[in-house]
Amino acid sequence: MSVKNNLLPKPVVSQEGSVLTLHFESNYIQSQMIVGKPDFLAFTYTRTMMAFEMFLPGPREIALIGLGGGSIAKWCYGHHPRARLTVVEINPHVIAVRDAFQIPQADQRFQILCEDGAKFVAKTITRFDVLLVDCFTAERCPPELCSQEFWDHCNKALTESGLMVVNLCMKNHRRIQARIRKSFGERVLLSTDENGNTVVFACRGELLWSKNEDASSFRKKLRKFERKHGLGRPMVPR
């Protein structure tokens, strides 16, 4: 890793009622879990990200940059039993609280790597069907994870029909969107929720959605996805 462990922030895990929260020394909540429902996607943006399966329902290789409280990792592990899942998290202090959030232990199809996400996508020889990037905070964007080089490497890390899904929760992310478009051309779809999170879908090969797809039609499909999996409105505030 390029960052020493003692320079990385330690997360705080707190519980209020049935809600377990992972956050750092700020007002930014990184992840939440409903006690008794560890696989429930509490935040709207995570539901949107998991809607990748509307376009690629049977992925075999999934990579996730950013662990947090493991909401996305647990969903992928439980809902895609035929897929291998690789999670990359640079902060060992985040990985250390995995048991509190009931994140599965490593097995033949699930592993968590304590590595720099940018270096991982640059060097990996595995080609992923789905690459999920969820490592941005409300306060800042890690520069190594928003450079043009990073998005170019993400493109190359995908299979010929692969899909990248990115959560952009910080403000003023138009420059990042422009860089993603430079790497993926016009094969980009955006979805912004009521909390200001923008989720970017970008595919490498042929377009995975209709050329006429817009925000309104995507939201309708997203509601169907939520009904399919029994996901109602968020149970906790974002």
C-alpha positions as CSV (number, residue, x, y, z in Angstrom):
1,M,0.0,0.0,0.0
2,S,1.1,3.5,-0.7
3,V,-0.4,4.9,2.6
4,K,0.9,3.9,6.0
5,N,-1.6,2.4,8.3
6,N,-1.1,5.0,11.0
7,L,-2.1,7.7,8.5
8,L,-5.4,6.1,7.6
9,P,-8.5,7.1,9.7
10,K,-10.0,4.6,12.0
11,P,-13.8,4.2,11.6
12,V,-16.3,4.5,14.4
13,V,-19.0,1.9,14.7
14,S,-22.1,3.0,16.6
15,Q,-25.6,1.6,17.1
16,E,-28.9,3.4,17.7
17,G,-31.9,1.2,18.0
18,S,-31.7,-1.4,15.2
19,V,-29.3,0.7,13.1
20,L,-25.6,0.0,13.0
21,T,-23.5,2.8,11.6
22,L,-20.0,3.1,10.2
23,H,-18.6,6.6,10.0
24,F,-15.4,8.5,10.5
25,E,-14.7,11.7,12.5
26,S,-17.1,13.7,10.5
27,N,-20.8,14.0,9.8
28,Y,-20.4,11.7,6.8
29,I,-22.0,8.3,7.3
30,Q,-20.2,5.7,5.2
31,S,-22.5,2.7,5.8
32,Q,-25.5,1.5,7.8
33,M,-26.9,-1.9,8.5
34,I,-30.2,-2.9,9.9
35,V,-29.6,-5.4,12.8
36,G,-31.4,-8.6,11.9
37,K,-31.4,-7.7,8.2
38,P,-27.7,-7.6,7.4
39,D,-28.2,-8.0,3.6
40,F,-30.8,-5.2,3.3
41,L,-29.7,-2.3,1.1
42,A,-30.4,0.6,3.4
43,F,-29.2,3.4,1.1
44,T,-30.9,4.3,-2.2
45,Y,-27.7,4.6,-4.1
46,T,-26.7,1.0,-3.2
47,R,-29.9,-0.2,-4.7
48,T,-29.2,1.7,-7.9
49,M,-25.7,0.3,-8.1
50,M,-27.0,-3.3,-7.7
51,A,-29.3,-2.7,-10.6
52,F,-26.4,-3.7,-12.8
53,E,-28.0,-7.1,-12.9
54,M,-30.8,-5.7,-15.1
55,F,-28.1,-5.4,-17.7
56,L,-25.8,-8.3,-16.7
57,P,-27.9,-10.8,-14.8
58,G,-25.3,-13.6,-14.6
59,P,-21.8,-12.1,-13.9
60,R,-19.0,-14.6,-13.2
61,E,-16.3,-12.1,-12.0
62,I,-17.2,-9.1,-9.9
63,A,-14.7,-6.6,-8.4
64,L,-15.6,-3.9,-5.8
65,I,-13.3,-1.0,-4.9
66,G,-14.2,0.2,-1.4
67,L,-15.6,-2.1,1.3
68,G,-17.2,0.2,3.9
69,G,-19.8,-1.6,5.9
70,G,-20.0,-4.3,3.2
71,S,-23.6,-3.6,2.0
72,I,-22.7,-4.1,-1.6
73,A,-20.3,-7.0,-0.9
74,K,-23.0,-8.9,1.0
75,W,-25.6,-8.3,-1.7
76,C,-23.3,-9.5,-4.5
77,Y,-22.2,-12.5,-2.4
78,G,-25.8,-13.6,-1.6
79,H,-27.5,-12.8,-4.9
80,H,-24.8,-14.0,-7.3
81,P,-23.7,-17.3,-6.0
82,R,-22.0,-18.3,-9.3
83,A,-19.8,-15.2,-9.3
84,R,-16.4,-14.7,-7.8
85,L,-16.2,-11.5,-5.8
86,T,-13.0,-9.6,-5.1
87,V,-13.2,-6.6,-2.8
88,V,-10.3,-4.1,-2.6
89,E,-10.1,-1.8,0.5
90,I,-7.0,0.2,1.3
91,N,-7.8,0.9,4.9
92,P,-7.1,-2.1,7.2
93,H,-9.1,-0.4,10.0
94,V,-12.2,-0.7,7.9
95,I,-11.5,-4.4,7.2
96,A,-11.0,-5.0,10.9
97,V,-14.6,-4.2,11.7
98,R,-16.0,-6.6,9.1
99,D,-17.4,-9.0,11.7
100,A,-19.6,-6.3,13.2
101,F,-21.3,-5.9,9.9
102,Q,-21.6,-9.6,9.3
103,I,-19.4,-9.6,6.2
104,P,-18.7,-13.2,5.0
105,Q,-15.4,-14.8,5.6
106,A,-13.1,-15.6,2.7
107,D,-13.8,-18.6,0.7
108,Q,-13.2,-19.9,-2.9
109,R,-15.5,-17.2,-4.4
110,F,-15.0,-14.3,-2.0
111,Q,-11.9,-12.4,-0.9
112,I,-11.0,-9.0,0.5
113,L,-7.7,-7.5,-0.5
114,C,-6.0,-4.8,1.6
115,E,-4.7,-2.8,-1.4
116,D,-4.8,0.5,-3.2
117,G,-7.7,0.3,-5.6
118,A,-6.0,2.4,-8.3
119,K,-3.0,0.1,-8.3
120,F,-5.2,-3.0,-8.3
121,V,-7.1,-2.1,-11.5
122,A,-3.8,-1.0,-13.1
123,K,-2.1,-4.4,-12.6
124,T,-4.9,-7.0,-12.5
125,I,-4.8,-9.7,-15.2
126,T,-8.4,-10.7,-14.3
127,R,-11.1,-9.3,-16.6
128,F,-14.3,-8.5,-14.7
129,D,-17.9,-8.7,-15.9
130,V,-18.8,-6.0,-13.3
131,L,-16.5,-3.4,-11.7
132,L,-18.1,-1.5,-8.8
133,V,-16.4,1.7,-7.5
134,D,-17.8,3.0,-4.2
135,C,-15.0,4.8,-2.4
136,F,-15.9,8.5,-2.6
137,T,-16.9,10.6,0.4
138,A,-18.9,13.8,0.7
139,E,-15.8,15.7,1.6
140,R,-13.2,14.6,-0.9
141,C,-12.3,12.4,-3.9
142,P,-9.1,10.4,-3.5
143,P,-7.0,11.8,-6.4
144,E,-5.7,8.4,-7.5
145,L,-9.2,7.2,-7.9
146,C,-10.5,9.9,-10.1
147,S,-7.7,10.5,-12.6
148,Q,-8.1,9.9,-16.3
149,E,-5.5,7.1,-15.9
150,F,-7.7,5.3,-13.3
151,W,-10.8,5.3,-15.5
152,D,-8.7,4.1,-18.5
153,H,-7.5,1.2,-16.3
154,C,-11.0,0.5,-15.2
155,N,-12.0,0.1,-18.8
156,K,-9.2,-2.3,-19.6
157,A,-10.0,-4.3,-16.5
158,L,-13.4,-5.2,-17.9
159,T,-14.4,-8.1,-20.2
160,E,-15.4,-7.1,-23.7
161,S,-19.1,-6.8,-22.6
162,G,-18.2,-5.6,-19.0
163,L,-19.9,-2.9,-17.0
164,M,-18.5,-0.4,-14.6
165,V,-20.8,1.2,-11.9
166,V,-19.6,4.2,-9.9
167,N,-21.1,6.0,-7.0
168,L,-20.4,9.7,-7.0
169,C,-21.7,11.3,-3.8
170,M,-19.4,14.3,-3.7
171,K,-20.4,17.7,-5.0
172,N,-19.0,19.1,-8.3
173,H,-18.2,15.9,-10.0
174,R,-18.7,17.0,-13.6
175,R,-15.0,16.7,-14.2
176,I,-15.0,13.1,-13.1
177,Q,-18.0,12.4,-15.3
178,A,-16.2,13.9,-18.3
179,R,-13.2,11.7,-17.6
180,I,-15.4,8.6,-17.5
181,R,-16.9,9.6,-20.8
182,K,-13.5,10.0,-22.3
183,S,-12.6,6.5,-21.3
184,F,-16.0,4.9,-22.2
185,G,-17.3,7.2,-25.0
186,E,-21.0,7.5,-25.1
187,R,-21.7,4.2,-23.4
188,V,-22.6,6.0,-20.2
189,L,-25.9,6.2,-18.3
190,L,-26.4,8.4,-15.2
191,S,-28.9,8.2,-12.4
192,T,-29.2,10.8,-9.6
193,D,-31.4,10.2,-6.5
194,E,-33.1,12.6,-4.2
195,N,-30.1,12.6,-1.9
196,G,-27.7,13.9,-4.5
197,N,-25.9,10.7,-5.2
198,T,-25.1,10.1,-8.9
199,V,-24.6,6.6,-10.0
200,V,-22.7,6.1,-13.3
201,F,-23.1,3.0,-15.5
202,A,-20.4,2.7,-18.2
203,C,-20.1,-0.3,-20.4
204,R,-17.0,-1.3,-22.4
205,G,-18.5,-3.1,-25.4
206,E,-21.9,-3.0,-27.0
207,L,-24.5,-0.8,-25.4
208,L,-26.2,-2.8,-22.6
209,W,-29.3,-0.6,-22.5
210,S,-31.6,1.0,-25.0
211,K,-30.2,3.9,-27.0
212,N,-33.4,5.8,-25.9
213,E,-32.8,5.1,-22.2
214,D,-33.2,8.2,-20.1
215,A,-33.4,9.0,-16.4
216,S,-37.2,8.5,-16.3
217,S,-37.3,5.1,-18.0
218,F,-34.3,4.0,-15.9
219,R,-36.2,4.9,-12.7
220,K,-39.2,2.8,-13.8
221,K,-36.9,-0.2,-14.3
222,L,-35.3,0.5,-11.0
223,R,-38.6,0.4,-9.2
224,K,-39.3,-3.0,-10.8
225,F,-35.9,-4.2,-9.6
226,E,-36.7,-3.0,-6.0
227,R,-40.1,-4.8,-6.1
228,K,-38.5,-8.0,-7.4
229,H,-36.2,-8.1,-4.4
230,G,-38.7,-6.8,-1.8
231,L,-36.9,-3.5,-1.4
232,G,-39.2,-0.6,-0.4
233,R,-38.3,2.9,0.6
234,P,-35.0,3.3,2.6
235,M,-35.4,2.3,6.2
236,V,-32.8,4.7,7.5
237,P,-31.9,8.3,6.6
238,R,-29.0,9.0,4.2
